């Protein structure tokens, strides 16, 4: 090389470049691939890994699920949903608008939550609070239980228009999602926030009792929650607050529902109308028995197959 031409500068000694060269040499030792092939494969593998990671993060943390049918099965008992309570329909269930990422993803200031029944149709998840049973309201012609309106008012004040986290447990027979629900309340001077279990708050206030059933009782993933729920109920019962302060014989929500249910299912106006129609039809059939037509009496002869055969 002529003296007046300076030698090329050495390659930059960057930590990332050193790591890349070290990884490339290790891959070459393991696979015996030439360096040129590794230079092609390594960026492709890195890009594919990054893409799969982004897809996983989106599906598990950033994707919005509009209703209970859209929830993946593997979410149950593993994931929690963060969202805003848009309506409280009964004293132990409500509607949640899923807002993944919360304020960090722009919900409430950049991305607006729809309002009104028409705009929210098909966009909310129906959630049943796990482990508690509140007095039943008036539904399908059934009268409401004592203290049902007070329990509904309590839950509405506690949750409506607030953000909560619902930990998914299972679906119930009404396609609601049974969840243990936590609510963050502001602390002293509004600076500190503490998470509270909604079911536990209702039990302490005497607005509900521990859910009783022969199967399907859920108290959440945390250990000892059933014991805490029952202790809270006993404390409220001893203080005679809420439903425990009612005069007269107390009837649990489970007993109330059993009183209005039968073998054909829950009492509904449609069931009552259908039953009345059956009785009227039975009376008409009785009145027509034994009446002969002008062409002669018609008799039914049973065959072995159990089917009637007409004979004049």
PLY file of the C-alpha trace (Angstrom):
ply
format ascii 1.0
element vertex 312
property float x
property float y
property float z
element edge 311
property int vertex1
property int vertex2
end_header
0.00 0.00 0.00
1.44 3.43 -0.88
2.55 5.53 2.05
0.24 8.39 1.17
-2.88 6.17 1.50
-4.05 5.75 5.09
-5.22 2.29 6.21
-8.96 1.75 6.68
-10.25 2.48 10.18
-10.86 -0.54 12.42
-14.47 -1.65 12.85
-16.24 0.06 15.73
-16.02 -1.79 19.02
-19.68 -1.61 20.11
-21.09 -3.84 22.90
-24.00 -4.93 20.70
-21.62 -5.79 17.88
-19.46 -7.82 20.25
-22.54 -9.68 21.50
-23.67 -10.35 17.93
-20.26 -11.70 16.89
-20.08 -13.84 20.03
-23.54 -15.28 19.36
-22.65 -15.87 15.72
-19.49 -17.77 16.66
-21.42 -19.95 19.13
-24.04 -20.79 16.50
-21.25 -21.62 14.04
-19.65 -23.98 16.57
-22.96 -25.77 17.23
-24.36 -25.95 13.70
-21.19 -25.78 11.56
-22.92 -23.19 9.36
-20.82 -20.69 7.43
-20.81 -17.10 8.76
-22.67 -15.85 5.67
-25.61 -18.19 6.37
-25.69 -17.15 10.01
-25.80 -13.48 8.97
-29.01 -14.29 7.07
-30.68 -16.61 9.60
-29.99 -14.70 12.80
-31.85 -11.48 11.86
-34.78 -13.55 10.54
-35.04 -15.52 13.78
-34.81 -12.31 15.81
-37.58 -10.65 13.77
-39.85 -13.71 14.08
-39.31 -13.85 17.86
-40.09 -10.15 18.22
-43.27 -10.56 16.14
-44.51 -13.50 18.22
-43.77 -11.57 21.42
-45.78 -8.58 20.20
-48.70 -10.82 19.23
-48.65 -12.46 22.68
-48.56 -9.09 24.47
-51.41 -7.76 22.34
-53.69 -10.76 22.80
-53.10 -11.07 26.54
-52.77 -7.45 27.65
-53.87 -4.98 24.97
-56.74 -6.60 23.04
-60.23 -5.52 24.06
-62.79 -8.28 24.56
-66.34 -6.94 23.99
-68.41 -9.72 25.61
-68.17 -12.98 27.53
-68.33 -15.12 24.38
-65.15 -13.52 23.03
-63.05 -14.47 26.09
-60.45 -17.18 25.36
-60.90 -20.34 27.49
-57.33 -20.16 28.82
-58.10 -16.79 30.45
-60.24 -18.40 33.14
-58.44 -18.81 36.49
-55.36 -17.16 34.97
-56.24 -13.66 33.87
-57.98 -10.59 35.18
-59.83 -7.96 33.18
-59.58 -4.25 33.93
-62.52 -2.10 32.98
-65.23 0.37 33.87
-68.56 -0.58 35.42
-71.23 0.89 33.14
-74.36 -0.51 34.84
-75.44 -2.49 37.89
-78.42 -4.68 37.06
-78.85 -6.57 40.32
-77.37 -6.59 43.81
-74.68 -9.14 42.93
-73.92 -8.61 39.22
-72.99 -5.80 36.85
-71.84 -4.92 33.33
-68.16 -4.24 32.62
-66.68 -2.38 29.65
-63.21 -3.86 29.16
-60.49 -1.19 28.96
-57.16 -3.03 28.58
-54.22 -0.96 29.74
-56.46 1.60 31.42
-55.27 5.21 31.27
-51.85 4.10 29.99
-53.56 3.04 26.74
-55.58 6.24 26.49
-58.89 5.08 27.96
-60.83 8.00 29.40
-58.79 10.78 27.78
-57.73 9.65 24.29
-60.11 6.73 23.73
-63.62 7.43 24.92
-65.90 4.85 26.52
-69.34 4.80 24.84
-72.40 5.80 26.84
-76.04 4.81 26.61
-77.71 1.44 26.22
-77.73 1.63 22.42
-73.99 2.36 22.13
-73.06 -0.28 24.73
-75.17 -3.07 23.24
-72.95 -6.11 22.67
-69.92 -4.28 24.09
-70.01 -5.27 27.76
-69.25 -8.36 29.84
-71.94 -9.54 32.27
-70.19 -10.32 35.56
-71.51 -12.20 38.60
-69.64 -11.48 41.84
-68.22 -14.72 43.21
-68.92 -16.08 46.67
-71.88 -13.87 47.64
-75.64 -13.96 47.19
-77.72 -10.80 47.57
-81.49 -10.42 48.03
-83.42 -10.96 44.81
-85.17 -8.11 43.05
-88.53 -8.32 41.30
-88.11 -10.38 38.10
-90.54 -12.26 35.82
-93.55 -11.54 37.97
-91.86 -12.55 41.23
-91.98 -10.06 44.12
-88.74 -8.62 45.40
-87.11 -9.80 48.61
-86.87 -7.50 51.62
-83.72 -5.33 51.51
-83.14 -5.99 47.79
-83.39 -2.29 46.89
-80.95 -1.33 49.67
-78.41 -3.91 48.51
-78.78 -2.76 44.91
-78.28 0.88 45.92
-75.18 -0.05 47.91
-73.56 -1.93 45.01
-74.51 0.79 42.51
-72.93 3.49 44.68
-69.86 1.32 45.23
-69.19 0.29 41.62
-71.09 2.29 39.02
-68.77 4.42 36.82
-65.74 3.09 38.71
-62.83 1.05 37.39
-62.45 -2.47 38.76
-60.39 -5.58 38.10
-62.33 -8.81 37.62
-60.45 -12.09 38.02
-62.14 -14.64 35.75
-63.19 -17.93 37.36
-65.87 -19.60 35.21
-69.14 -19.11 33.34
-72.44 -19.83 35.06
-75.69 -21.27 33.66
-76.84 -17.80 32.58
-73.66 -17.15 30.51
-72.44 -14.65 33.07
-68.76 -14.66 34.03
-68.24 -15.48 37.72
-65.41 -13.28 38.99
-63.77 -12.15 42.18
-63.82 -8.36 41.86
-61.39 -5.87 43.38
-61.92 -2.12 43.66
-59.21 0.44 44.31
-60.21 3.12 46.80
-58.31 6.31 47.46
-56.60 6.57 50.81
-55.50 9.52 52.94
-55.68 12.82 51.03
-56.38 10.81 47.90
-52.70 9.93 47.54
-52.64 6.25 48.45
-54.88 3.62 46.95
-55.90 0.34 48.54
-57.52 -2.60 46.80
-60.69 -3.98 48.36
-62.53 -7.19 47.56
-66.07 -6.20 46.55
-67.67 -9.41 47.84
-66.01 -8.92 51.22
-67.24 -5.32 51.42
-70.82 -6.45 50.76
-70.64 -9.12 53.44
-69.24 -6.72 56.03
-72.04 -4.23 55.30
-74.70 -6.94 55.56
-75.77 -6.40 51.94
-75.31 -10.05 50.99
-74.60 -13.44 52.48
-72.12 -16.16 51.59
-73.29 -18.06 48.51
-74.61 -21.50 49.42
-74.88 -24.32 46.91
-74.12 -28.02 46.62
-71.74 -27.30 43.73
-70.05 -24.49 41.83
-69.17 -22.21 44.77
-66.28 -19.88 43.92
-64.25 -17.72 46.29
-61.38 -16.73 44.01
-57.79 -17.86 43.66
-56.46 -16.44 46.93
-56.20 -18.91 49.76
-58.35 -18.39 52.82
-60.99 -16.26 51.09
-63.83 -18.60 52.05
-62.85 -18.32 55.72
-62.66 -14.52 55.44
-66.06 -14.40 53.74
-67.72 -16.51 56.43
-66.07 -14.53 59.22
-67.33 -11.27 57.67
-70.85 -12.70 57.45
-70.79 -13.79 61.10
-69.58 -10.35 62.15
-72.38 -8.61 60.23
-74.91 -11.07 61.65
-73.71 -10.33 65.19
-74.00 -6.57 64.60
-77.42 -7.05 62.96
-76.61 -4.81 60.02
-78.23 -4.94 56.60
-80.19 -8.11 55.92
-79.41 -9.38 59.42
-81.36 -6.52 60.96
-84.62 -7.48 59.26
-87.52 -8.33 61.54
-89.33 -11.61 61.12
-88.13 -14.89 59.67
-85.23 -14.38 57.27
-85.32 -16.20 53.95
-82.03 -16.58 52.09
-81.87 -15.78 48.36
-81.35 -19.48 47.69
-84.50 -20.42 49.60
-86.41 -17.63 47.85
-85.37 -18.88 44.39
-86.21 -22.47 45.32
-89.71 -21.40 46.40
-90.42 -19.99 42.94
-88.80 -22.80 40.96
-90.06 -26.25 40.03
-89.26 -29.22 37.86
-90.07 -27.26 34.71
-87.61 -24.53 35.68
-87.92 -21.03 37.16
-91.30 -19.33 37.42
-91.94 -16.97 34.51
-95.10 -15.39 33.10
-94.64 -17.41 29.90
-94.58 -20.64 31.90
-97.77 -19.63 33.70
-99.56 -18.83 30.43
-98.42 -22.11 28.89
-99.63 -24.06 31.92
-103.01 -22.33 31.79
-103.27 -23.17 28.08
-102.59 -26.84 28.82
-105.38 -26.92 31.41
-107.86 -25.35 28.96
-106.89 -27.80 26.23
-107.34 -30.70 28.68
-110.85 -29.58 29.55
-111.80 -29.39 25.85
-110.50 -32.92 25.24
-112.53 -34.25 28.17
-115.68 -32.65 26.75
-115.19 -34.28 23.35
-114.67 -37.82 24.66
-117.52 -40.24 23.94
-119.07 -38.06 21.20
-119.84 -40.04 18.02
-119.76 -38.55 14.57
-122.50 -38.89 11.94
-120.48 -41.49 10.04
-120.26 -43.80 13.04
-118.07 -44.26 16.10
-114.36 -44.31 15.63
-112.31 -46.64 17.76
-108.55 -46.81 18.21
-106.92 -50.16 18.30
-103.40 -50.23 19.70
-100.82 -52.22 17.82
-97.58 -53.68 19.10
-95.67 -50.63 17.95
-97.86 -48.45 20.18
-99.48 -46.70 17.23
-103.26 -46.30 16.92
-105.13 -47.79 13.94
-108.56 -46.51 12.93
-111.43 -48.98 12.40
-115.05 -48.19 11.50
0 1
1 2
2 3
3 4
4 5
5 6
6 7
7 8
8 9
9 10
10 11
11 12
12 13
13 14
14 15
15 16
16 17
17 18
18 19
19 20
20 21
21 22
22 23
23 24
24 25
25 26
26 27
27 28
28 29
29 30
30 31
31 32
32 33
33 34
34 35
35 36
36 37
37 38
38 39
39 40
40 41
41 42
42 43
43 44
44 45
45 46
46 47
47 48
48 49
49 50
50 51
51 52
52 53
53 54
54 55
55 56
56 57
57 58
58 59
59 60
60 61
61 62
62 63
63 64
64 65
65 66
66 67
67 68
68 69
69 70
70 71
71 72
72 73
73 74
74 75
75 76
76 77
77 78
78 79
79 80
80 81
81 82
82 83
83 84
84 85
85 86
86 87
87 88
88 89
89 90
90 91
91 92
92 93
93 94
94 95
95 96
96 97
97 98
98 99
99 100
100 101
101 102
102 103
103 104
104 105
105 106
106 107
107 108
108 109
109 110
110 111
111 112
112 113
113 114
114 115
115 116
116 117
117 118
118 119
119 120
120 121
121 122
122 123
123 124
124 125
125 126
126 127
127 128
128 129
129 130
130 131
131 132
132 133
133 134
134 135
135 136
136 137
137 138
138 139
139 140
140 141
141 142
142 143
143 144
144 145
145 146
146 147
147 148
148 149
149 150
150 151
151 152
152 153
153 154
154 155
155 156
156 157
157 158
158 159
159 160
160 161
161 162
162 163
163 164
164 165
165 166
166 167
167 168
168 169
169 170
170 171
171 172
172 173
173 174
174 175
175 176
176 177
177 178
178 179
179 180
180 181
181 182
182 183
183 184
184 185
185 186
186 187
187 188
188 189
189 190
190 191
191 192
192 193
193 194
194 195
195 196
196 197
197 198
198 199
199 200
200 201
201 202
202 203
203 204
204 205
205 206
206 207
207 208
208 209
209 210
210 211
211 212
212 213
213 214
214 215
215 216
216 217
217 218
218 219
219 220
220 221
221 222
222 223
223 224
224 225
225 226
226 227
227 228
228 229
229 230
230 231
231 232
232 233
233 234
234 235
235 236
236 237
237 238
238 239
239 240
240 241
241 242
242 243
243 244
244 245
245 246
246 247
247 248
248 249
249 250
250 251
251 252
252 253
253 254
254 255
255 256
256 257
257 258
258 259
259 260
260 261
261 262
262 263
263 264
264 265
265 266
266 267
267 268
268 269
269 270
270 271
271 272
272 273
273 274
274 275
275 276
276 277
277 278
278 279
279 280
280 281
281 282
282 283
283 284
284 285
285 286
286 287
287 288
288 289
289 290
290 291
291 292
292 293
293 294
294 295
295 296
296 297
297 298
298 299
299 300
300 301
301 302
302 303
303 304
304 305
305 306
306 307
307 308
308 309
309 310
310 311
